[in-house]
Amino acid sequence: MDKKNILVVFGTRPEVIKLAPVIIELRKHDNYNVIVCNTEQQKELSNQTLEYFGLKADINLDCMRPNQSLAEVQSRILLGLEKVFAENKIDATIVQGDTMTVLTGSLVSFYNKVPVFHVEAGLRSYDIYEPFPEEVMRQMTSRVAQLHFAPTEKNKQALLKEGIEEDKIFVTGNTVIDALFCLSDEVIEKSANFFKEQNINVNDKLVLVTAHRRENHGERIDRIIKAIYDLATKYSDHEFVIPVHPNPNVKNKIHSALEHIKNVHLLTPLDYPYLVYLMKNAKLILTDSGGIQEEAPTFGCPTFVMRYETERQEGIEAGVSTLVGAEYDKIMRLSEEILSKDKISTRLSAQNPYGVGNSAQIIENLIKQYFK
């Protein structure tokens, strides 16, 4: 087949992590010219993570400004991507997940009658405000995508229920698991040294906490912080590590409430391998992140999801993660059940329901078949 120009669009760290294995796989084949475009929705985080995978964006759009509304972000990315399409012949666009970059990348491709291939398609919470605004962005992307790469059978069924043709939906597993297997021993060693330099004791009493979602701003983050404060005070022999999201709605509250507690370590957002190292060693994870819900089961770590709805139901059903919302009592009660025991007795034995690490190869093969 003729060499196809494939535009891969992302803007956030999770998108980089999940698309890096796909970019690396596509570049092994002569059939494709891969054009990597970073909208820079998370400028520092996305570029830092790209470097870890040995990748660099061909196009950077620098779309973010302080305190933008969602409409401003959308219009800026749309216009930036419109220019990319005007200056390049694109045969297909690959997007991943549910961000503003995914929606705008899909829309501009549609306006240019270019097929969209959606990695991580079919995740649904069916509550348009949980997660907000991602649930709607993911659903809207499904209306224009030509190929839907669904991580699980449940995701495929959701798409079928919405009237998407079965011959466009493929169960591939999640590329986030591929990314985990890209970690070299050298990188793991470097991660260990990083935490030694920070005077953080990564042992069997480590709790990893991440909280940043837009729907958790306001009163919800106050309840989450109070729970973390009380847990850290009660379990003073445990180390609580919190990579703090740069959003001031989160950052300022976390720092003012928790920075004086001796066994709480507030860090700037971590490079991907450092975060993986913590997940691998954590006794407990408290998170509202989507990606961590998928990665943590690989390491058998109990994960409490601080959201009221999740589009990743497979982990809940497999018993590898538990929804706790932003409910102080529930976070305290379930966390105490884990923290009061030895780490070895709390490990989960269930297989990761999100994949085995060969998703990028499956996706490349499906793209090849599409162009044939």
N, C-alpha and C positions, 0 to 999 in steps of 0.2 A: 504493500500500500504506500501511497505518497506520504511523505513526512507531514505530520499534523502539528499545527501550532496549538498547544494546550496552555490556556491561561489558568494558573492556580492563584486564587485570591484568598487572602486571609488578613487579619488585623490584630488578633489577640493571641496571647500565649497558648491557650488550649488549642486554638486552630493550628498554630505552628506545630505543636507536639503531634497532633493527629494527622496533619498533612505531610510532615517531613518524611515519614516512611513511604508515602505515595510518590512524592517528588523523587526521592532516591531510587525507588523502583522504576519509575518511568524513564529516568535518565540512564538506566542500564540498557535501554532498547533504542535502536536507531530509528524507530517509527515516529518518534516524537521530538519536537522542539518545545521544551518546557519553559514558559515565561512566568516567572515568580513575581507576583505583585503584592506588596504589603500596604494596606490602607493606613497602617500605623494607628489603629484604634487604641492599642496599648503600645505606644512607641518603644519605650525602653525594654519592656518585658518581651515583646515579640522579637525585636532584633537580637537581644541577648540570647534568647532560646534558639534562634536560627543559627547563631554562631556555634552553639554546642553541637548541632547536627552537621556542622561543616558546610552550611548553606548561607547564601546571601541573596537578598531580593534584587531582581533586575529593575524593578520600579518601586519607588517609595512615594506614597501620596501625601503624607504628613497632614492628615485630615482633622486632627483634634485641636480644639481651642478650649481654654478654661470655661467651665460652667455652661457648656453648650446644652441646649435642649435636644431631645431626640430628633426633632424635625430638622434642626440645624446640622446635626451629625449626618443624618440621612442625605440631606441635599448636598452637603460638601463631598461625601463619598460618591454619590451618584455622578456629580459633575467631574470628579477626578477620574472615575472609571470610564465615563463617556469619552474622555480624551484618550485613554488607553486604547479603546476600541477604534477610535478614529485614526490612530497612528500605527496600529498593528492589525494584520489579518489573523483573526482568531477562529479556529475550527471547533473548539469546545472550551467551556469554562468549568473548572472544578471548584466547588465550595464545600465547606464542612460545618455542620452543626446548625447554630441558631442565632448568630450575632447580627448586628446591623450590617456588617460586611457581607454576610451570607445573603441577606435579603437584597441589598443593593447590587451585589454581583450578579444575582439571579435576574433582577429586573433589567439591568443594562444589557445582559446577554439576550434576554427575551426581546428587548427593543431592537436588537441587532440580528434577531433570528438565528442566534448561536445556541446550540444545545447546552444544557446545564447538567452536570453530573454531581449529584448530591451525596457526599460522604456523610455517614451517620444520619440517614434518613429514617423517618417514621417514629421518632421518639415523641410521646404525647403525654401531657398531664390532663388535657381537656379542661383546664381552667385558664382562661386567657390572661389572668393576672398573676398566675403562679406557674413557672417563673415569668416575671414581667421585665421586658417586653418579648422575651425569647420565644415563648410558646407560640405566639401569633406569627413571628418571623419564620419559624420552622414550618408551620402549617402553610404559610403563603409560598414559601420556597417549593414545597411539594406540588403546588399547582402548575409550576412551569418546568420542573426538572424532567429530563428525558430518561436518565438512569438514576435509580434510587438504590444506593448501597446501604441496606438496612443491617445494623449490627446483629440483630436477633430475630428469631421467628415472630416474637411478639410485635416487633416494629413492622415487620412485613404485613402481619394481619391488620395492624392499624391502617396501613396504606391501602390495603385491599378494601377495607370497610369504607374508605373515603372515595372509592371508585377509581383508584389508580390501576391501570392495566397490569396484570400479573407478569407479562413478559418484559416489563420495565423495572421490576423489583427483584433484587438479588440479596440474599442473606450472606454477608461477608465476614461477620465478626467485627470487632471495633479496632481500628488502627492504633488506638492508644496502647493496646497490649504489644503491638509491634514495636512501638517506641520504647517501651520498657526494656526490650531485649537488645536495643541498640547501645545500652550502657556498657562500656568496657570496664575491666577491673581497675584500670588506671583512674578512670573517672570516679569510681566508687571510693578509691583510696583518697583521692583529692577531696571528695565530699567529707570523709571522716576528718581530714586535717582541718577543713574549714570550721567545723564545729568545735574542734579542740582549741583553735585560735579564738573562738568566740566564748571560751570557757563554759561551753554547754556540754554537760555529761550525757552522752547518748547511751543510755543503758536500758534495763528492762522496766524502768519506771518513767517512760517518756510519753507525754500526751501532746499530740499535734492538734492545733486549733486553727481553722481558717474561716473567716466570716466577711463577706463583702457584698452579697447580693442586694440589688436595689430594693427588692421587696422587704428586706430585713432592716432597712434604715428606719430611724425614728424609735418608737417604743420597743420594737422587737430587739434591736441591738442592745438596748438598755437591759432587757431581761437576760439576754445571752451573756453580756458582760458580768452581770451580777452572779450568774451561775458559775462562770469561770473564776471569778474572784473568790467565791465561797469554796469551790472545789480546791483551788490552789492553796487556800488558807488551811483547809482541813487536811489535805494530803501534801503536807509541806516537804515530804521526802520524795515527791514526784517532780519532774521537770516539765513545765508547760511551755511549749514553743509556739509562738504565734507570729507567722509572717504577716505583717500588717499591710492591708491594701492601701494604696496611696489616696483613695477617695477621702476627702476631709470629713465627710459625714460619718465615716467609720474611724479613720485614723485618730482624730482628736479625742473622741470618746474613749477609745481603747487605751490610749496613752495616759490620759488623765486618771483613769480608774485603776489601771494595772501596772504602770511602770515602776511603782515603788515596792512591788511584791518580789521578794528575793528569788523565788523559784519560778517566776514568770519571765520568759525571754522574748522581748518584742524585737522582731527583726524586720528589715525591709524585705520586699518580695524576693523570694529565693529563686536562684537559677534552678532550672528543671532537675538536674541530677541531684542537687542538694535536697529538694523536696522529696524526690523518690527515695533518697537515703533515709529521710525521716519516716516516710510511710513504711519502709521495710523494717524499721526498728521500733516503731511506735507500739505502745501497749493499747492505746485507744486513740481514735481520731474523731474529733467533732468538727463538722464542716457543713457549709452550704454550697460547696463546689460540685459541679457535675462530673468533671474529670476524675476527681479523687474517689467518687463513688464507684467508678469503673476500675481504677488502678488498685485500690486497697485490697480487694479480694485476692489478688495475686499473692499478697504477702500474709493472708490469713488474719488481717487486723480488724477487730470489731469497729464499725463505723456508724456513728450517730449523725443522721442527716438533719441539720437545723433548717428544715423547710416543711411546709404543710402539704405540699404536693411534690411528687417527683415524676419526671418523664422516664426515669430509669427504674421501673418496677421490678425488673428481673433480679436485682440485688436484694430488694425487700423480700421477694418470694423465695429466693434461695437462702434467706436468713443471714446474708453477709452484711446487710446494712439495715438500719432501723430509723424510721421517721420520728423525730422528736419535736419538730417545729421550733418555735422560739419560746417553748414552755419551760419556765424555770424549774418547776417541780419534776417534770419528766426528765429533763437534762440531768438534774441532780440525782434522782433515784437510780436511773439506768447507769450513769457514770460511776456511782458509788458501788454498784454491783460488780463492775469491772475492776475499779481501782483498789477495792478491798481484797482482791485475790492476787495470787502470783500470775505473772504474764503467761507462763506456759499453760496454765489451766484455762485461759480465756481465748486461746487461739482457735480460729475457725478452720474446719477441714474441707468445707464445700469448695468445689471447683469454681474458678472465676466464670460467671455466666456470660461474660462479654467477649470472650475470644481466646485464641491460643497463640497468636502472633504471626499469622500468615495472611492477614487481611489485605495488605498492599499488593501482594502477588495476585490474589484473587481479583482485586480491582483492576490491575493492569490488564489481565487476561480478558476481563469483561469489556474494557475500553477497546482493546484490539478487535474483539468480535463485533463490537458496535460499528467500527469503521470498515470492517470487511463487508 
